[in-house]
Amino acid sequence: MCRGGAWNSDLVRDCRSARRRAVDQSARDSATGFRLVLGPVANPRLVWISPGTFVVGSPPCEDHRDPDEQPMTLVRFTYGFWMSKYETTQSEYESVMETNPSMFSGDPNRPVENVTWAEAFAYCEKLTDRERRMGRLPHGHVYRLPTEFEWEYACRAGTTTLFSFGFDRCTPWDDYVDTLCEYAWTSHNSGWQTHPVGTRKPNPWGLFDMHGNVWEWCLNPFVLYPGGHLTVTVGEATNDLPFQCIRGGAWHIDAQGCRAADRHNWFLDRPVTQYGSFGFRVVLAPTCPTPAR
């Protein structure tokens, strides 16, 4: 079957939208070509995050802060990286992993969830292998989960406030929930479900859903902050603890759990399927960074 007409079509009717023409599959001539249609593919839309310095953690006056958000630590990045503008969607995940574990399925643009840390890690490895075979990876770079420092650096986007969109760290809670709903899907406005990525406002660096929608796995284990000054350089990171960092809050979490400084951990062997809120986003970055004191 051929459609669309060609350069040698004599009659206008041969180029009509409805015109169909039966052609033998072995036919070969200068007026017959084709076009490709690709199914859903994982194609992270990336934002460049420049090298820089920020303070991780929260000050003593920040209401509802947790003890593990201290001591505040000055972190300097010697490298930049690309971060996905959106949380990984169900269509992106399925195109790589050939499965969709999500509780809230039915919309390919919702974030994938019910994903373990190991599954998110495997997705990044497979995406890296595919993009490398296609010649689309910068030399020395891989797709991977963001480290916790990378995640908070990108979430804050140059701010030092409760959220990336503002509000002083000592602001009473009731004063900012309405504004939070413009930027995040949380227990205050989600209807107790996930929502398609990118449907709230972005942070100052153009990243969406850094607050709320789904929790985001980080690359590294959950450890206490060292305090003082820290320089992060490119190297190899270890992963020998039983629990990992999750950041950003989720659709069933209230405002204080979606703060830029809020951090949680989850045991690697604990099920995630009953929550429908564990997802991730990827970074395209040099191989695993390691802190150097």
N, C-alpha and C positions, 0 to 999 in steps of 0.2 A: 504494500500500500504506500502511495506517495501523496503528499499534500503540498499546497502552497504555490503551485505554478513554477515557472522558471524563466530564464532569459529568452528562450525561444518560443514562449507561449504566444500564439498569434491573437488569441481572443481574450478579451477582458474576463469572460466567464471562467476561463481556465485558472484565474488567480483569485477567485472568490474564496472566502473563508470556509464555505461548505464543500468546495470542490474536492472530490476524491478520485484517485486514479489507481487502478490495479496494475502492478508491474511485476514481472517475474523476478524472483530474488537474485538470479544470476545476471540480470541486466547490468550493463555498464555503458554509460554515455556521459557526455560533458554537461548535461543538464540535470543530472541526478546526484544529490549529495545527502548530507544528514547532519543532525545536531545531537549533542549529548544531553541527557537528563540525569542528574545525580540525586541520589537519595540523601536523607539527612546525614551530615558528617560532623565530626567534632572539629570545630574551627574556632578556637577561643579568640574572642575579640579582646585585644590586649591594650593596656595602658602602660606607658613607660613611667617607671618610678626611679627618679634620679638618686644618686648617692647623696647622703646627708646625715644629719644628726637629730635625734629626738630623745625625749625622756619617757621611758616606759614605766607604767605604774600609776598610782594615784596618791594625792597628798592627804595628810591626816584629816583635813576638813571635808573631804568628799563623802557625802552621805551614802550609807549602805556599802561602803568599800569593804573588801574582805582583807584579812591579814596577808594573804598570798599576793596582794598587789603592791607589796612593799618588800624591801626598800626601793624607792625610786632610783632608777639607774639611767645614766646618760649613755646612749648607744650611738656609735658612729658607724655608718656603712661606708666601706671603701669601694663598693661596686653598686651598679644599678641593676634593675631587673624589670621585666614586664610582668604585669599581673592581669589576670582575666577581669574584664570589666564587669562580668556577671558571675554568679554562682553557676557551676556546671549544670546544664539542663538535662532533662530526661532523654531528649533526642540525642544530645551529644554523647551521653553515657552509653546509650543503647547502640549507637553506631560503632563504638569501640569494643564494648564488652558483650554485645549481643544479648543483653538481658536488661530488664528494668525492675529493680527491687522496690520501687517507690510505693508507699501507701496511698499517696494522693496522685494516682496516675490518671491518664485521660487527656492531659494537655502537655504536649512535648516541650513547651516553654516553661513549665514549672521546674524548679530545681529538683534534681535527683536527690532522694533521701533514702533512709534505711540502709545506708552504706557504711560498712565498717572501715576502720583506718586501713586495713590491709587491702580492701577492695579499692579504696581511693588511691592508694599507693600503686596498685597494679594498673589502674586506669592510666596514671601518669606514665608508667613504664611503657605500656602499649602505645600510647599516643606518641611518645618520644620515638619509639621504633618506627612507627608508620611515617612520621614527619621526616625522620632521618633518611629513610628509604626514598622519599619523594624529593629529597634535597632541599627541604624547607626549614632546616634548623641552622641557626648561627653556630659557628665552630665553638666547641667547648660548652655548649648550652644544652639543657634538658628541660622537659616539662616535669614539674614535681609539685608537691604541696608546699605552701609557704612556711617558713619557720615562724615561730610565734613573734619574734621581733619584727620580721618582715611584715607580718599581718598587722600588728598594731601600728607600725610606722605608716603603712598604706592607709589604714583605717583613719588615723588621726589627720593625715593629709596636711600636715603643717600646723594643726591646731593643738591647743593644750586644754580644751574644754571637755565637759562630760561626754559630749557627742561631737562628731565631726562637723556638725552644722552649727555648733555653738552651745551656749549656756555655761555660765561660770560653774566651776566644780562645787561650789557651795550653794547653788541655787536649790530652793525647795522643790520637791518632786512635782507638785501640782502645777507648777509654773511652766513646765515644758512638755507635758504629755501630748497636748494637741499638736505642737510642732513636730514632735517625734513621729506622729502618725503620717506626716507628709513625707518622711524619709524611710520609714521602716514598717514591716508587717510584724506586729507583736500581739500579745494577748489583748491589747487595748482596741485593735481594729481588724484583726485577721479573720474573724469568724471561725477561729479554731481550725485553720487549714493553711497550707502553703499557697502562694500566689505566683503567677508568671514573673520571671526575673525582669528587673528593669522597669517595673511599674510604679515605683516610688522615686523620689528625687535622688540624684547621686551626691556623693561627697565632693569636696572642692577639687579632687584629682580625677573626677569622672568615674568613680567606682560605685556601683549600685549594690544595695542590700548588704552593706558591711555591718549594719545594725539590723537584726531580725531576719525573718523568713526561715532560714535553717541555720543550725550550728555549722561551723566550718572547721574541719579537721586541720590541724597544723602538723608539720613534719616531725617536730622534735618532741621528746618526752616532757612531761610536766615537772619542772624543777623550780626552786625558789630563785628569785632574782638575786644577783650577786651584790648589787649596790655599787656606788662609785662610778667609774668610767669604764666603758667597754668598747673595743673596736672589733667589728665583725669583718673578717676577711674570708676569701674563698679557700675551702679545704674540704675535709671529710668529716661528716657528723656521725656520731654513734647513736644507736637506738636500742638500749639494753634495759630499759625500765618497763614495767608492766602497764603503764598508763600514759595516754597522750593528751595533748592540749586540744581543746575545742574553744572556739572564740565566736563572738558576735551576737549571741542570743538566737532566738527562734520565734516562730509564730505563736507559741504557747508561753513565752517568757515575758514578764512584765518589764517596765522601763529600766529599772536598776540593773537587771540582768543583761541588758543590751548596751550598757555603757562601753566606751572605747577601752577602758582599763579592765573591764570584767573578764575574768578567766576561769575556766573550769577544766577538770580532767575527767577522763573516762577510761576504765580498765579495758585493755585490748580484748580480753576474753569474755566481756560482759555483752549480752545481746543488745542490739540497737533496734530490732524490728518492731518493738511495741511502741515506739515513740513517733516515727515518721518525721524526724527533725534533724537527722545527722546527714549533712552534705559536705560540700567542699568547693573550692575554686582552685585553679592552677596558677602557677607562675612559670614563666620561661626565664631561666636564670642560669648562672654558672653552677657547676656542681656544688653539692651541699656546703653551705657556709659554716664556718666554725668560729666561735668567739675567741679572741686572743687578748689576754689581760696585759 
